């Protein structure tokens, strides 16, 4: 029986330091980084997503960054297919793939072998559902979902019309609720999950520092430039934390102070949602407190794992 090739996942909440630590690991272990961050896919969204800098990307090959435009969103199925192709290429080059990111759905789709349900080729269904939401409101659309798939409806905020439409689309195309359609496929690699953690107060302080740095780096101008291209703030890509709030400010709907306050609050809420994907008591994750020399400790663990097979 052929031994499965390795994949190391570096996971954890936003602002924990995944990028810096994974680059160090990749340099030491001849690795390449595969992004598992849904917002890094988009060109022109650099500051607000804390995208790895050109210098960082020059040090280590990074994949699935800047692969599409904000107006051309990728589905989970598109991401998964591309990530699997990239990982296979890294293995063929004899290097170690590092899956790095905090988008729980992306990580789970790869590490748990999810096969996302199909989309309809009939775009009229999607347009019909979106028009219903425009006419009757997002709550009314959400009630339609609750009627056919209450489990999925409980997990989706009614204001997230895109996800509600997607869940309804799955049901109407297949006749089966999306909550019952999670098909698991066998993995083609063996996985080591490395989780990064910090006390919540320290993590929140890092988040505040990162937000301050984003504004100093020109975050407002970045959002202004995207909108000046004719991109709608309602695009799924621009629903990312920070972009929506800055867009509201630029439209004169909220003050800058309020935008910053909302960004800080939304980021903290996001950290709590990430904790539902990456649970502290998950026996499949080896957790490490972020501190001095943590990279060397993690590198030692990975080296031993590679040896043990």
C-alpha positions, 0 to 999 in steps of 0.5 A: 500500500502506497503511503499517502503524501503529507499535508500540514494545516496551520489554522487558528483565528484571525491576527494570530500570526499564521502567515509569519509562522507558516513562512518560517516553517516553509523556509525550514521544511522546503514548503509551499503555502496554500491559502485557505482564506476566502478573501485572499482570492480577490485582486485589489483587496490587499490591506483590508485582508492583511494579504501577505506582502510581495516580499513575503510571497517572494520568500515562499511560493504562495497559492490561491492568492489574487486568482479572481476579481471581486466581481467574480466570486469563487464557490466552495467547489471551485476553491476545493478543486483548485486547492486539490490541484495545487496540493498535488502539484506541490507533492509532485515537486517533492515539497511540503504543502502547508494549508494556511488560513482561518476560513473554516469552511475552506479548511473543512472542505479539504481536510474532511473531504467535503464534496460541495453540492452542485450548482444549477446551470439555470441562472434564472433560478438564482435571479428569481430568488434574488428578485424575491428577496429584493421585493419581499425582503431577506426575512421572507426569503429566509422563511422559505429556506426554513420551511424546506431546510430548517437546519441550514436556515438556523446556521445562516443569518437572513441578511446573508442573501447570497448564502440563503439563495445558494441553500435554496438553489441546492434544494430546488435543484436536487430535492434534498436539503443541503444539510443532508448533502454533505458527501465525504470523499476519501482523502488523498493525503495524510494531515497534521493539524497545527493550531495556533492560540492566544488568550482572548485578551491578547488576541483582541489586542493584536486585532486592534493593532492590526486594524490601526495598521490597516488604516495607516496603510491606506485602507480607506483609499483601497475601498474608495478605489474599488468602489470607483471601479464601479464595484457594488458594496453589495458584492459578496467579496466586499462583504468582508469585514472592514470593506462593508463598514468603510463603504458605508462611511464613504456613502455618508451613512456612518462616521469614521469613528463608527466604522472603526467601532463596527470593524472591531466588534465584527472582527471579535464576532468573527473570532468567536465563529472561527472557534466553532470551526477550530475547537480547543478540545478537538483531538485532531488539532495540536495546539500551540500558544503563540510566543517566542520560539514557537516556530522552532517547536512546531517545526520539530513536531512536524519533522517528527511527524514526517519521520513517523509517517 
